């Protein structure tokens, strides 16, 4: 089941999504004593992060993870974690527990067992925010990725390394089973190009061709938030 919310502008989208996410995190904390929030990187969610950081809730009960992250040990400023620390982990949200995927290892594959162990106690995701690329990718699941078929599989591990993106950077990604099991899921879309890509992905087709279908086709409710 998918619901679409259209906002008059991007500022309204950021504020509206932040209010809903804060409410959902509060409900999760009241019910289970803690909550896990998964968020994307990139520029699109930054306004939402700034809005969310101002909401009052028990942030010390919230664990935050990234849906995907670049492996860039030599250039940490390129990592999504750097952006998250700048735009979300501030004001009220500075008390949240951020679980980065940063480890001093020679290759991203060496970090996977370490990250998997760190995620064990904070999964499943209570609230998952996903961006979508014009190529219909979500997280690090993009068409033509080297390990896409395995990452979409029912028995995929929680996190995997993906290669093949046009930027040439290997990246960590949460896999399809983890994303599908999120208690609440939101897709953040801005701009005409991505709106068109989403409409195409909503047609019947293979998940490998449009990875966003992982979320669109899941049994639990998903909300799409859109603004031009």
JOTARA-V544910 format. One record per residue. N is the residue number from 1. PHI is phi in radians with two decimals (999 if undefined). PSI is psi in radians with two decimals (999 if undefined). Layout:
n->{N N}
phi->{PHI PHI}
psi->{PSI PSI}
This chain:
n->{1 2 3 4 5 6 7 8 9 10 11 12 13 14 15 16 17 18 19 20 21 22 23 24 25 26 27 28 29 30 31 32 33 34 35 36 37 38 39 40 41 42 43 44 45 46 47 48 49 50 51 52 53 54 55 56 57 58 59 60 61 62 63 64 65 66 67 68 69 70 71 72 73 74 75 76 77 78 79 80 81 82 83 84 85 86 87 88 89 90 91 92 93 94 95 96 97 98 99 100 101 102 103 104 105 106 107 108 109 110 111 112 113 114 115 116 117 118 119 120 121 122 123 124 125 126 127 128 129 130 131 132 133 134 135 136 137 138 139 140 141 142 143 144 145 146 147 148 149 150 151 152 153 154 155 156 157 158 159 160 161 162 163 164 165 166 167 168 169 170 171 172 173 174 175 176 177 178 179 180 181 182 183 184 185 186 187 188 189 190 191 192 193 194 195 196 197 198 199 200 201 202 203 204 205 206 207 208 209 210 211 212 213 214 215 216 217 218 219 220 221 222 223 224 225 226 227 228}
phi->{999 -2.19 -1.98 -2.03 -2.03 -1.86 -1.93 -1.17 -2.80 -1.22 -1.13 -1.14 -1.08 -1.04 -1.21 -1.15 -1.15 -1.08 -1.11 -1.18 -1.11 -1.04 -1.10 -1.19 -1.14 -1.05 -1.12 -1.11 -1.14 -1.12 -1.45 -2.12 1.48 -2.82 -2.63 -2.04 -2.00 -1.90 -2.36 -1.58 -1.73 1.59 -1.46 -0.96 -1.42 -1.11 -1.13 -1.09 -1.03 -1.09 -1.16 -1.11 -1.11 -1.62 -1.36 -1.53 -2.73 -1.36 -1.08 -1.22 -1.77 -1.90 -1.80 -2.02 -2.24 -1.67 -1.24 -2.74 -2.65 -1.28 -1.69 -2.37 -1.05 -1.45 -2.38 -1.04 -1.21 -1.49 -1.37 -1.09 -1.03 -1.09 -1.10 -1.13 -1.12 -1.35 -1.86 -1.96 -1.43 -2.57 0.81 -1.11 -1.37 -1.17 -1.49 -1.18 -1.72 -1.57 -1.86 -1.33 -1.84 -1.57 -2.49 -1.45 -2.34 -1.27 -2.46 -1.10 -1.06 -1.17 -1.49 -0.99 -1.07 -1.19 -1.15 -0.99 -1.12 -1.21 -1.37 -0.95 -1.53 -2.05 -1.65 -1.38 -1.30 -1.47 -2.32 -2.09 -1.86 -2.18 -1.56 -2.41 -1.39 -1.09 -1.54 1.27 -1.26 -2.27 0.86 -1.77 -1.64 -2.18 -0.94 1.28 -1.15 -1.13 -1.93 -1.05 -1.03 -1.18 -1.17 -1.56 -1.27 -1.06 -1.83 -1.11 -1.17 -1.05 -2.41 -2.43 -1.73 -2.08 -2.26 2.03 -1.24 -1.10 -1.37 1.37 -1.62 -1.21 -2.54 -1.48 -2.50 -1.17 -1.63 -0.96 -1.03 -1.17 -1.17 -1.11 -1.51 -1.00 -1.18 -2.30 -2.32 -2.33 -1.91 -1.77 -2.22 -2.34 1.68 -1.12 -1.07 -1.24 -1.09 -1.13 -1.08 -1.13 -1.08 -1.17 -1.20 -1.31 -1.37 -1.14 3.13 -1.33 -1.14 -1.03 -1.43 -2.55 -0.99 -1.06 -1.11 -0.94 -1.56 -1.12 -1.67 -1.27 -1.24 -1.37 -1.15 -2.29 -1.97 -1.70 -2.00 -2.29 -2.59 -1.20}
psi->{2.20 2.31 2.46 2.26 2.16 2.27 2.66 -0.43 3.00 -0.53 -0.73 -0.65 -0.85 -0.76 -0.76 -0.75 -0.71 -0.72 -0.74 -0.76 -0.75 -0.72 -0.75 -0.65 -0.72 -0.75 -0.72 -0.72 -0.74 -0.59 -0.69 -0.06 -0.08 2.95 2.59 2.22 2.20 2.33 2.73 3.00 -2.85 3.14 -0.59 -0.77 0.01 -0.68 -0.68 -0.74 -0.79 -0.69 -0.80 -0.62 -0.29 -0.14 2.40 2.05 3.09 1.33 -0.48 -0.13 0.10 2.24 2.33 2.27 2.83 2.52 -0.49 2.78 2.44 2.57 1.65 1.12 -0.48 -0.27 1.21 -0.38 -0.27 -0.15 2.57 -0.52 -0.65 -0.78 -0.69 -0.74 -0.54 -0.72 -0.42 -0.76 1.13 3.03 -2.21 -0.64 -0.01 -0.25 -0.13 2.75 1.86 2.21 1.64 2.93 0.44 2.13 2.55 1.42 2.74 -0.44 2.72 -0.56 -0.56 -0.43 -0.34 -0.84 -0.60 -0.79 -0.73 -0.75 -0.67 -0.54 -0.36 -0.70 -0.12 0.00 2.67 2.95 2.35 -0.81 2.16 2.16 2.25 2.33 2.96 2.29 2.89 -0.35 0.16 0.26 2.63 2.59 -2.31 0.33 1.70 2.63 2.44 0.17 2.63 -0.64 0.42 -0.79 -0.75 -0.71 -0.39 -0.16 2.73 -0.57 0.39 2.52 2.91 -0.62 2.52 2.89 2.30 2.43 2.79 -0.03 2.69 -0.39 -0.14 0.00 2.31 2.63 2.66 2.55 2.48 2.50 2.99 -0.81 -0.66 -0.77 -0.72 -0.55 -0.04 2.37 -0.64 2.39 2.42 2.36 2.20 2.02 2.28 2.48 2.61 -0.67 -0.80 -0.57 -0.73 -0.75 -0.69 -0.73 -0.68 -0.68 -0.43 -0.17 2.80 2.32 3.14 2.47 -0.60 -0.53 -0.44 1.50 -0.38 -0.32 -0.34 -0.73 -0.67 -0.55 0.01 2.79 -0.60 2.75 2.50 2.39 2.24 2.27 2.11 2.48 2.60 999}
